[in-house]
Amino acid sequence: MSIWPLVRVVRRRAGLITHRPTGAVAEEKRGADVMKVLWVHAHPEPRSLSGALRDEGLRTLHGLGHETRQSDLYAMDWNPVVDRADFPRHAAGRLVVTTASRDAHASGLLSEDIRAEQAKLRWADTVVFQFPLWWLGPPAILKGWFDRVLVKGFAYGVRDPESGRTLRYGSGGLAGKRAMAVLTIGAGGPSFGDRGIHGSLEDVLFPLHHGIFWYTGMAPLPPFAVHGADRLTAEGYAAAAAGLRDRLRELPGTEPLPFRREDSGDYDEDSVLRPHVAPGRSGTAAHYVR
């Protein structure tokens, strides 16, 4: 018996196989908005609701003729911890992570697993981050992916060659890409409303949308959330899957969240909104253009 089918499964789980439109689909999509989508999945159980939605999402993208790659972090046994092994040539002594990561990236000496994920990011124009909302944030394995992959000089800490200004919040190393969160949430939707006990979902996801996506230059797209995940019925799953399919069909034309760019002139030299900008508003809401 050939081991090739098993090899293909392992390679697919590691994100090493690219799915490309073929046949009639390729002809139909030629010249159209074909996306290159990296799907980063963070759930330990492939038979979970998250796993089913991931599979549904990838099938939908393939059927629409888009190209995909995947990073299934648990299947990859992704190491979420930043340590000296990330920078194999770092000299002995005190480890300053920002400096070590910048230097290792510039010299091509980051650890191999980090460089592989960065290559996927360079390839992609759209990134889907899928995860269950645990303690109002992503699982540690995904947080560790951000910590290790989005290093200085690659995703942030990039300077404009003419002005020398650091590019961030709308600019940066990942500018030109778009990012969307797909998440499952145990609590019901109303509890994540404006007066819900957990806070609005917009505020809960602000560190992800604004502090990670927008900071590195990726345009944050509105999230897709499935509430009541632990109590979902068959009918509820069918509705969630249909909603995800609809969202992915509309993805090429989806407008990003309207965050203010740092270089728009709305912020002063201390990175504080100027008095005439969003008067009467404060907190996260003031950083949206509305």
LINPE-V524571 format. One record per residue. N is the residue number from 0. RES is the residue in one small letter. SS is DSSP state (@ for helix, = for strand, . for the rest). PSI is psi in whole degrees, -180 to 180 (NA if undefined). OMEGA is omega in whole degrees, 0 to 359 (999 if undefined). Layout:
BEGIN
{{N & RES & SS & PSI & OMEGA} {N & RES & SS & PSI & OMEGA}}
END
This chain:
BEGIN
{{0 & m & . & 133 & 180} {1 & s & . & 142 & 177} {2 & i & . & 1 & 185} {3 & w & @ & -41 & 177} {4 & p & @ & -41 & 179} {5 & l & @ & -41 & 178} {6 & v & @ & -41 & 180} {7 & r & @ & -38 & 178} {8 & v & @ & -47 & 180} {9 & v & @ & -45 & 181} {10 & r & @ & -39 & 180} {11 & r & @ & -43 & 180} {12 & r & @ & -32 & 179} {13 & a & . & -1 & 178} {14 & g & . & 21 & 185} {15 & l & . & -5 & 179} {16 & i & . & 128 & 177} {17 & t & . & 131 & 176} {18 & h & = & 125 & 181} {19 & r & . & 148 & 177} {20 & p & . & 137 & 181} {21 & t & . & 166 & 173} {22 & g & @ & -138 & 184} {23 & a & @ & -35 & 180} {24 & v & @ & -43 & 180} {25 & a & @ & -41 & 179} {26 & e & @ & -42 & 182} {27 & e & @ & -37 & 185} {28 & k & @ & -10 & 183} {29 & r & . & 126 & 180} {30 & g & . & -5 & 179} {31 & a & . & -170 & 183} {32 & d & . & 77 & 176} {33 & v & . & 124 & 181} {34 & m & . & 153 & 169} {35 & k & = & 105 & 190} {36 & v & = & 124 & 170} {37 & l & = & 124 & 181} {38 & w & = & 110 & 180} {39 & v & = & 115 & 188} {40 & h & = & 133 & 184} {41 & a & = & 80 & 173} {42 & h & . & 135 & 186} {43 & p & . & -14 & 185} {44 & e & . & 111 & 181} {45 & p & . & -20 & 179} {46 & r & . & 11 & 180} {47 & s & . & 174 & 172} {48 & l & @ & -42 & 178} {49 & s & @ & -45 & 180} {50 & g & @ & -40 & 179} {51 & a & @ & -41 & 180} {52 & l & @ & -37 & 176} {53 & r & @ & -47 & 180} {54 & d & @ & -41 & 178} {55 & e & @ & -43 & 181} {56 & g & @ & -45 & 180} {57 & l & @ & -40 & 176} {58 & r & @ & -42 & 181} {59 & t & @ & -46 & 180} {60 & l & @ & -43 & 179} {61 & h & @ & -44 & 180} {62 & g & @ & -28 & 178} {63 & l & . & -3 & 176} {64 & g & . & 11 & 179} {65 & h & . & 156 & 176} {66 & e & = & 143 & 181} {67 & t & = & 151 & 164} {68 & r & = & 160 & 185} {69 & q & = & 144 & 167} {70 & s & = & 99 & 177} {71 & d & = & 96 & 195} {72 & l & . & -40 & 179} {73 & y & . & -41 & 178} {74 & a & . & -31 & 178} {75 & m & . & -8 & 187} {76 & d & . & 47 & 183} {77 & w & . & 133 & 176} {78 & n & . & 116 & 183} {79 & p & . & 2 & 190} {80 & v & . & 123 & 172} {81 & v & . & 127 & 174} {82 & d & . & -175 & 185} {83 & r & @ & -26 & 181} {84 & a & @ & -20 & 177} {85 & d & @ & -23 & 186} {86 & f & = & 77 & 190} {87 & p & . & -29 & 184} {88 & r & . & 8 & 182} {89 & h & . & 134 & 181} {90 & a & . & 154 & 176} {91 & a & . & 155 & 182} {92 & g & . & -166 & 183} {93 & r & . & 132 & 180} {94 & l & . & 113 & 172} {95 & v & . & 106 & 192} {96 & v & @ & -43 & 182} {97 & t & @ & -44 & 180} {98 & t & @ & -45 & 181} {99 & a & @ & -42 & 181} {100 & s & @ & -40 & 177} {101 & r & @ & -47 & 182} {102 & d & @ & -41 & 180} {103 & a & @ & -38 & 177} {104 & h & @ & -46 & 183} {105 & a & @ & -32 & 182} {106 & s & . & 3 & 180} {107 & g & . & 27 & 187} {108 & l & . & 19 & 170} {109 & l & = & 159 & 179} {110 & s & . & 155 & 188} {111 & e & @ & -38 & 182} {112 & d & @ & -36 & 177} {113 & i & @ & -46 & 181} {114 & r & @ & -34 & 178} {115 & a & @ & -41 & 179} {116 & e & @ & -38 & 177} {117 & q & @ & -36 & 178} {118 & a & @ & -39 & 177} {119 & k & @ & -41 & 179} {120 & l & @ & -41 & 178} {121 & r & @ & -40 & 181} {122 & w & @ & -39 & 189} {123 & a & . & 148 & 167} {124 & d & . & -15 & 179} {125 & t & = & 136 & 180} {126 & v & = & 127 & 175} {127 & v & = & 124 & 176} {128 & f & = & 113 & 183} {129 & q & = & 131 & 183} {130 & f & = & 156 & 169} {131 & p & = & 143 & 179} {132 & l & . & 108 & 180} {133 & w & = & 125 & 180} {134 & w & . & 43 & 176} {135 & l & . & 29 & 178} {136 & g & = & 179 & 179} {137 & p & . & 159 & 174} {138 & p & . & 156 & 184} {139 & a & @ & -33 & 183} {140 & i & @ & -34 & 177} {141 & l & @ & -41 & 175} {142 & k & @ & -40 & 178} {143 & g & @ & -29 & 175} {144 & w & @ & -46 & 176} {145 & f & @ & -47 & 183} {146 & d & @ & -42 & 188} {147 & r & @ & -33 & 187} {148 & v & @ & -40 & 187} {149 & l & . & 64 & 187} {150 & v & . & 165 & 178} {151 & k & = & 136 & 182} {152 & g & . & -19 & 177} {153 & f & . & -59 & 182} {154 & a & . & -29 & 180} {155 & y & = & 173 & 182} {156 & g & . & 22 & 179} {157 & v & = & 135 & 185} {158 & r & = & 146 & 173} {159 & d & . & 125 & 184} {160 & p & . & -24 & 181} {161 & e & . & -50 & 184} {162 & s & . & -21 & 184} {163 & g & . & 1 & 182} {164 & r & . & 140 & 176} {165 & t & = & 130 & 183} {166 & l & = & 123 & 180} {167 & r & . & 169 & 181} {168 & y & . & 72 & 180} {169 & g & . & -19 & 173} {170 & s & . & -173 & 177} {171 & g & . & -176 & 186} {172 & g & . & -23 & 182} {173 & l & . & 18 & 179} {174 & a & . & 143 & 181} {175 & g & . & -13 & 177} {176 & k & . & 163 & 176} {177 & r & = & 152 & 183} {178 & a & = & 141 & 179} {179 & m & = & 138 & 175} {180 & a & = & 132 & 171} {181 & v & = & 117 & 187} {182 & l & = & 150 & 174} {183 & t & = & 140 & 187} {184 & i & . & 132 & 181} {185 & g & . & -38 & 184} {186 & a & . & 159 & 179} {187 & g & . & 160 & 183} {188 & g & @ & -44 & 182} {189 & p & @ & -31 & 181} {190 & s & @ & -9 & 174} {191 & f & @ & 21 & 176} {192 & g & . & -175 & 183} {193 & d & . & -31 & 179} {194 & r & . & 12 & 180} {195 & g & . & 155 & 186} {196 & i & . & -27 & 181} {197 & h & . & -8 & 189} {198 & g & . & 159 & 181} {199 & s & . & 147 & 179} {200 & l & @ & -33 & 177} {201 & e & @ & -43 & 180} {202 & d & @ & -39 & 180} {203 & v & @ & -37 & 183} {204 & l & . & 2 & 181} {205 & f & @ & -43 & 178} {206 & p & @ & -34 & 179} {207 & l & @ & -52 & 184} {208 & h & @ & -47 & 186} {209 & h & @ & -44 & 187} {210 & g & @ & -20 & 178} {211 & i & @ & -60 & 182} {212 & f & @ & -61 & 187} {213 & w & @ & -37 & 180} {214 & y & . & -40 & 182} {215 & t & . & 0 & 176} {216 & g & . & -9 & 179} {217 & m & . & 133 & 178} {218 & a & = & 119 & 183} {219 & p & = & 127 & 176} {220 & l & = & 155 & 177} {221 & p & . & 139 & 184} {222 & p & . & 162 & 171} {223 & f & = & 117 & 186} {224 & a & = & 138 & 173} {225 & v & = & 113 & 181} {226 & h & . & 163 & 180} {227 & g & . & 36 & 189} {228 & a & @ & -33 & 183} {229 & d & @ & -10 & 182} {230 & r & @ & 20 & 186} {231 & l & . & 130 & 177} {232 & t & . & 174 & 177} {233 & a & @ & -40 & 178} {234 & e & @ & -38 & 178} {235 & g & @ & -38 & 178} {236 & y & @ & -41 & 180} {237 & a & @ & -40 & 179} {238 & a & @ & -40 & 179} {239 & a & @ & -44 & 180} {240 & a & @ & -41 & 179} {241 & a & @ & -40 & 179} {242 & g & @ & -39 & 178} {243 & l & @ & -43 & 178} {244 & r & @ & -43 & 179} {245 & d & @ & -43 & 181} {246 & r & @ & -41 & 181} {247 & l & @ & -33 & 176} {248 & r & @ & -36 & 184} {249 & e & . & -4 & 190} {250 & l & @ & -42 & 182} {251 & p & @ & -30 & 182} {252 & g & @ & 8 & 183} {253 & t & . & 130 & 178} {254 & e & . & 136 & 180} {255 & p & = & 166 & 174} {256 & l & . & 138 & 189} {257 & p & . & 64 & 178} {258 & f & = & 152 & 176} {259 & r & . & 138 & 174} {260 & r & . & 144 & 178} {261 & e & @ & -33 & 183} {262 & d & @ & 16 & 182} {263 & s & @ & -14 & 186} {264 & g & . & -4 & 180} {265 & d & . & -19 & 184} {266 & y & = & 146 & 179} {267 & d & . & -172 & 184} {268 & e & . & -14 & 176} {269 & d & . & 12 & 181} {270 & s & . & 34 & 177} {271 & v & . & 140 & 179} {272 & l & = & 136 & 179} {273 & r & . & 153 & 187} {274 & p & . & -32 & 184} {275 & h & . & -6 & 182} {276 & v & . & 128 & 179} {277 & a & . & 54 & 181} {278 & p & . & 138 & 179} {279 & g & . & -5 & 179} {280 & r & . & 147 & 177} {281 & s & . & 178 & 182} {282 & g & @ & -161 & 185} {283 & t & @ & -31 & 184} {284 & a & @ & -27 & 183} {285 & a & @ & -15 & 184} {286 & h & @ & 4 & 173} {287 & y & = & 144 & 174} {288 & v & . & 106 & 183} {289 & r & . & NA & 999}}
END
